[in-house]
Amino acid sequence: MNYRIHILSASLVALFLIKLFFLDEPILILTIFYILAIFGGILPDIDIGKSKLGKKIRPLSNILQIIFGHRGAVHSILFAFLAYLLFLSIGFEAFGIGLTAGILVHMGVDVLETKTKVLKLRIISIITEIILVSLHGLFLIFIGFN
Ligand SMILES: [Zn+2]
């Protein structure tokens, strides 16, 4: 999957979650929440050595791919829930929600890709990126953070 679509999707969902639930939090908390959500958006592909993230930590990603297979354990609701529990256990529930939201968005986009196959087409992928970037613009213009 095109990692840019994962990042853009996670970013858009993170912005909506911030708008809906976390606006009263300090800007530092919101920034970490946002970064973790985007990281969650690419984290599940850690189980494939040729992914953007997998390339950066190649020995680990190859081991995960051999043990769990691509779209195995780290593409599961259990993994997302464990990510949430990790942050909850150290007292940062909001960060766990951000990371988990990103992971779940990633899994949703992967389902769209595997069910429809259309995102495998380069032109559809580019159009999807343009739509997601446009939605960011619409969010900032019409919904914003006030
Ligand atoms: Zn994936």
py3Dmol code that shows the C-alpha trace and the ligand (Angstrom):
import py3Dmol

protein = """\
ATOM      1  CA  MET A   1       0.000   0.000   0.000  1.00  0.00           C
ATOM      2  CA  ASN A   2       1.049   3.513  -0.762  1.00  0.00           C
ATOM      3  CA  TYR A   3       2.363   4.806   2.579  1.00  0.00           C
ATOM      4  CA  ARG A   4       1.282   8.363   1.695  1.00  0.00           C
ATOM      5  CA  ILE A   5      -2.373   7.243   1.652  1.00  0.00           C
ATOM      6  CA  HIS A   6      -1.880   5.661   5.081  1.00  0.00           C
ATOM      7  CA  ILE A   7      -0.317   8.864   6.435  1.00  0.00           C
ATOM      8  CA  LEU A   8      -2.976  11.134   4.916  1.00  0.00           C
ATOM      9  CA  SER A   9      -5.832   8.925   6.150  1.00  0.00           C
ATOM     10  CA  ALA A  10      -4.437   8.726   9.677  1.00  0.00           C
ATOM     11  CA  SER A  11      -3.795  12.476   9.678  1.00  0.00           C
ATOM     12  CA  LEU A  12      -7.364  13.267   8.655  1.00  0.00           C
ATOM     13  CA  VAL A  13      -8.856  10.976  11.307  1.00  0.00           C
ATOM     14  CA  ALA A  14      -6.468  12.415  13.927  1.00  0.00           C
ATOM     15  CA  LEU A  15      -7.598  15.951  13.080  1.00  0.00           C
ATOM     16  CA  PHE A  16     -11.250  14.942  13.477  1.00  0.00           C
ATOM     17  CA  LEU A  17     -10.548  13.179  16.791  1.00  0.00           C
ATOM     18  CA  ILE A  18      -8.689  16.243  18.069  1.00  0.00           C
ATOM     19  CA  LYS A  19     -11.571  18.469  16.958  1.00  0.00           C
ATOM     20  CA  LEU A  20     -14.196  16.232  18.556  1.00  0.00           C
ATOM     21  CA  PHE A  21     -12.565  15.115  21.812  1.00  0.00           C
ATOM     22  CA  PHE A  22      -9.220  16.719  22.626  1.00  0.00           C
ATOM     23  CA  LEU A  23      -9.451  20.433  21.865  1.00  0.00           C
ATOM     24  CA  ASP A  24      -9.069  21.381  25.519  1.00  0.00           C
ATOM     25  CA  GLU A  25      -5.728  19.587  25.789  1.00  0.00           C
ATOM     26  CA  PRO A  26      -2.443  21.556  25.685  1.00  0.00           C
ATOM     27  CA  ILE A  27      -0.817  21.978  22.270  1.00  0.00           C
ATOM     28  CA  LEU A  28       2.069  19.667  23.238  1.00  0.00           C
ATOM     29  CA  ILE A  29      -0.362  16.836  24.004  1.00  0.00           C
ATOM     30  CA  LEU A  30      -2.210  17.479  20.723  1.00  0.00           C
ATOM     31  CA  THR A  31       1.051  17.454  18.771  1.00  0.00           C
ATOM     32  CA  ILE A  32       2.179  14.148  20.294  1.00  0.00           C
ATOM     33  CA  PHE A  33      -1.317  12.715  19.735  1.00  0.00           C
ATOM     34  CA  TYR A  34      -1.187  13.747  16.076  1.00  0.00           C
ATOM     35  CA  ILE A  35       2.329  12.374  15.513  1.00  0.00           C
ATOM     36  CA  LEU A  36       1.437   9.075  17.200  1.00  0.00           C
ATOM     37  CA  ALA A  37      -1.720   8.749  15.095  1.00  0.00           C
ATOM     38  CA  ILE A  38       0.312   9.211  11.914  1.00  0.00           C
ATOM     39  CA  PHE A  39       2.935   6.782  13.195  1.00  0.00           C
ATOM     40  CA  GLY A  40       0.109   4.319  13.909  1.00  0.00           C
ATOM     41  CA  GLY A  41      -0.966   4.836  10.316  1.00  0.00           C
ATOM     42  CA  ILE A  42       2.262   3.311   9.032  1.00  0.00           C
ATOM     43  CA  LEU A  43       3.241   1.078  11.985  1.00  0.00           C
ATOM     44  CA  PRO A  44       1.384  -2.099  10.929  1.00  0.00           C
ATOM     45  CA  ASP A  45       3.495  -2.374   7.759  1.00  0.00           C
ATOM     46  CA  ILE A  46       6.483  -2.943  10.021  1.00  0.00           C
ATOM     47  CA  ASP A  47       5.802  -6.587   9.170  1.00  0.00           C
ATOM     48  CA  ILE A  48       7.053  -6.215   5.613  1.00  0.00           C
ATOM     49  CA  GLY A  49      10.698  -5.516   4.826  1.00  0.00           C
ATOM     50  CA  LYS A  50       9.977  -3.528   1.669  1.00  0.00           C
ATOM     51  CA  SER A  51       7.604  -1.021   3.325  1.00  0.00           C
ATOM     52  CA  LYS A  52       8.769   2.530   4.059  1.00  0.00           C
ATOM     53  CA  LEU A  53       9.045   1.799   7.793  1.00  0.00           C
ATOM     54  CA  GLY A  54      10.178  -1.808   7.304  1.00  0.00           C
ATOM     55  CA  LYS A  55      13.193  -0.686   5.242  1.00  0.00           C
ATOM     56  CA  LYS A  56      14.400   1.490   8.102  1.00  0.00           C
ATOM     57  CA  ILE A  57      14.426  -1.381  10.585  1.00  0.00           C
ATOM     58  CA  ARG A  58      15.087  -4.172   8.114  1.00  0.00           C
ATOM     59  CA  PRO A  59      16.293  -7.007  10.351  1.00  0.00           C
ATOM     60  CA  LEU A  60      13.287  -6.616  12.683  1.00  0.00           C
ATOM     61  CA  SER A  61      10.768  -6.237   9.856  1.00  0.00           C
ATOM     62  CA  ASN A  62      12.090  -9.345   8.120  1.00  0.00           C
ATOM     63  CA  ILE A  63      11.859 -11.318  11.367  1.00  0.00           C
ATOM     64  CA  LEU A  64       8.274 -10.109  11.932  1.00  0.00           C
ATOM     65  CA  GLN A  65       7.392 -11.042   8.349  1.00  0.00           C
ATOM     66  CA  ILE A  66       8.821 -14.541   8.782  1.00  0.00           C
ATOM     67  CA  ILE A  67       7.121 -15.124  12.161  1.00  0.00           C
ATOM     68  CA  PHE A  68       3.713 -13.501  11.586  1.00  0.00           C
ATOM     69  CA  GLY A  69       3.543 -12.944   7.833  1.00  0.00           C
ATOM     70  CA  HIS A  70       2.462  -9.658   6.229  1.00  0.00           C
ATOM     71  CA  ARG A  71      -0.926  -8.517   7.558  1.00  0.00           C
ATOM     72  CA  GLY A  72      -0.638 -10.960  10.424  1.00  0.00           C
ATOM     73  CA  ALA A  73      -0.361 -10.122  14.111  1.00  0.00           C
ATOM     74  CA  VAL A  74       0.564  -6.449  13.727  1.00  0.00           C
ATOM     75  CA  HIS A  75      -2.467  -5.955  11.469  1.00  0.00           C
ATOM     76  CA  SER A  76      -4.910  -7.056  14.152  1.00  0.00           C
ATOM     77  CA  ILE A  77      -7.396  -5.527  16.562  1.00  0.00           C
ATOM     78  CA  LEU A  78      -5.412  -7.186  19.358  1.00  0.00           C
ATOM     79  CA  PHE A  79      -2.242  -5.307  18.325  1.00  0.00           C
ATOM     80  CA  ALA A  80      -4.171  -2.020  18.229  1.00  0.00           C
ATOM     81  CA  PHE A  81      -5.668  -2.753  21.644  1.00  0.00           C
ATOM     82  CA  LEU A  82      -2.249  -3.628  23.107  1.00  0.00           C
ATOM     83  CA  ALA A  83      -0.881  -0.313  21.779  1.00  0.00           C
ATOM     84  CA  TYR A  84      -3.710   1.449  23.613  1.00  0.00           C
ATOM     85  CA  LEU A  85      -3.101  -0.549  26.811  1.00  0.00           C
ATOM     86  CA  LEU A  86       0.611   0.270  26.703  1.00  0.00           C
ATOM     87  CA  PHE A  87      -0.058   4.009  26.868  1.00  0.00           C
ATOM     88  CA  LEU A  88      -2.951   3.574  29.295  1.00  0.00           C
ATOM     89  CA  SER A  89      -0.672   1.662  31.663  1.00  0.00           C
ATOM     90  CA  ILE A  90       1.820   4.541  31.793  1.00  0.00           C
ATOM     91  CA  GLY A  91      -0.906   7.159  32.249  1.00  0.00           C
ATOM     92  CA  PHE A  92      -1.115   8.583  28.722  1.00  0.00           C
ATOM     93  CA  GLU A  93      -4.468   7.317  27.509  1.00  0.00           C
ATOM     94  CA  ALA A  94      -4.857  10.047  24.879  1.00  0.00           C
ATOM     95  CA  PHE A  95      -1.593   8.966  23.229  1.00  0.00           C
ATOM     96  CA  GLY A  96      -2.840   5.371  23.193  1.00  0.00           C
ATOM     97  CA  ILE A  97      -6.042   6.524  21.522  1.00  0.00           C
ATOM     98  CA  GLY A  98      -4.003   8.378  18.881  1.00  0.00           C
ATOM     99  CA  LEU A  99      -1.702   5.446  18.107  1.00  0.00           C
ATOM    100  CA  THR A 100      -4.589   2.982  18.120  1.00  0.00           C
ATOM    101  CA  ALA A 101      -6.685   5.205  15.856  1.00  0.00           C
ATOM    102  CA  GLY A 102      -3.812   5.332  13.371  1.00  0.00           C
ATOM    103  CA  ILE A 103      -3.416   1.540  13.451  1.00  0.00           C
ATOM    104  CA  LEU A 104      -7.150   1.018  12.933  1.00  0.00           C
ATOM    105  CA  VAL A 105      -7.227   3.502  10.043  1.00  0.00           C
ATOM    106  CA  HIS A 106      -4.304   1.632   8.487  1.00  0.00           C
ATOM    107  CA  MET A 107      -6.190  -1.637   8.754  1.00  0.00           C
ATOM    108  CA  GLY A 108      -9.303  -0.020   7.250  1.00  0.00           C
ATOM    109  CA  VAL A 109      -7.342   1.294   4.269  1.00  0.00           C
ATOM    110  CA  ASP A 110      -5.726  -2.130   3.811  1.00  0.00           C
ATOM    111  CA  VAL A 111      -9.196  -3.729   3.763  1.00  0.00           C
ATOM    112  CA  LEU A 112     -10.288  -1.226   1.109  1.00  0.00           C
ATOM    113  CA  GLU A 113      -7.208  -2.086  -0.907  1.00  0.00           C
ATOM    114  CA  THR A 114      -7.618  -5.852  -0.700  1.00  0.00           C
ATOM    115  CA  LYS A 115     -11.387  -5.850  -1.233  1.00  0.00           C
ATOM    116  CA  THR A 116     -11.457  -3.422  -4.143  1.00  0.00           C
ATOM    117  CA  LYS A 117      -7.930  -3.765  -5.583  1.00  0.00           C
ATOM    118  CA  VAL A 118      -8.441  -0.280  -7.050  1.00  0.00           C
ATOM    119  CA  LEU A 119      -5.853   1.336  -4.782  1.00  0.00           C
ATOM    120  CA  LYS A 120      -3.251  -0.885  -6.431  1.00  0.00           C
ATOM    121  CA  LEU A 121      -3.759   1.142  -9.607  1.00  0.00           C
ATOM    122  CA  ARG A 122      -1.303   4.043  -9.696  1.00  0.00           C
ATOM    123  CA  ILE A 123      -3.808   6.555 -11.121  1.00  0.00           C
ATOM    124  CA  ILE A 124      -6.423   5.685  -8.480  1.00  0.00           C
ATOM    125  CA  SER A 125      -3.759   5.925  -5.817  1.00  0.00           C
ATOM    126  CA  ILE A 126      -2.781   9.429  -7.009  1.00  0.00           C
ATOM    127  CA  ILE A 127      -6.440  10.541  -7.170  1.00  0.00           C
ATOM    128  CA  THR A 128      -6.985   9.188  -3.639  1.00  0.00           C
ATOM    129  CA  GLU A 129      -3.973  11.180  -2.412  1.00  0.00           C
ATOM    130  CA  ILE A 130      -5.336  14.339  -4.051  1.00  0.00           C
ATOM    131  CA  ILE A 131      -8.767  13.775  -2.465  1.00  0.00           C
ATOM    132  CA  LEU A 132      -7.218  13.214   0.978  1.00  0.00           C
ATOM    133  CA  VAL A 133      -5.074  16.359   0.691  1.00  0.00           C
ATOM    134  CA  SER A 134      -8.175  18.288  -0.426  1.00  0.00           C
ATOM    135  CA  LEU A 135     -10.115  16.966   2.571  1.00  0.00           C
ATOM    136  CA  HIS A 136      -7.339  18.326   4.818  1.00  0.00           C
ATOM    137  CA  GLY A 137      -7.834  21.718   3.185  1.00  0.00           C
ATOM    138  CA  LEU A 138     -11.615  21.527   3.597  1.00  0.00           C
ATOM    139  CA  PHE A 139     -11.155  20.516   7.222  1.00  0.00           C
ATOM    140  CA  LEU A 140      -8.956  23.528   7.925  1.00  0.00           C
ATOM    141  CA  ILE A 141     -11.217  25.939   6.027  1.00  0.00           C
ATOM    142  CA  PHE A 142     -14.680  24.822   7.105  1.00  0.00           C
ATOM    143  CA  ILE A 143     -14.252  22.878  10.334  1.00  0.00           C
ATOM    144  CA  GLY A 144     -11.001  24.223  11.744  1.00  0.00           C
ATOM    145  CA  PHE A 145     -10.068  24.278  15.390  1.00  0.00           C
ATOM    146  CA  ASN A 146     -12.308  26.916  16.930  1.00  0.00           C
TER     147      ASN A 146
END
"""
ligand_1 = """\
1
ZN
Zn -0.763 -2.758 6.006
"""
view = py3Dmol.view(width=600, height=400)
view.addModel(protein, "pdb")
view.setStyle({"model": 0}, {"cartoon": {"style": "trace"}})
view.addModel(ligand_1, "xyz")
view.setStyle({"model": 1}, {"stick": {}})
view.zoomTo()
view.show()
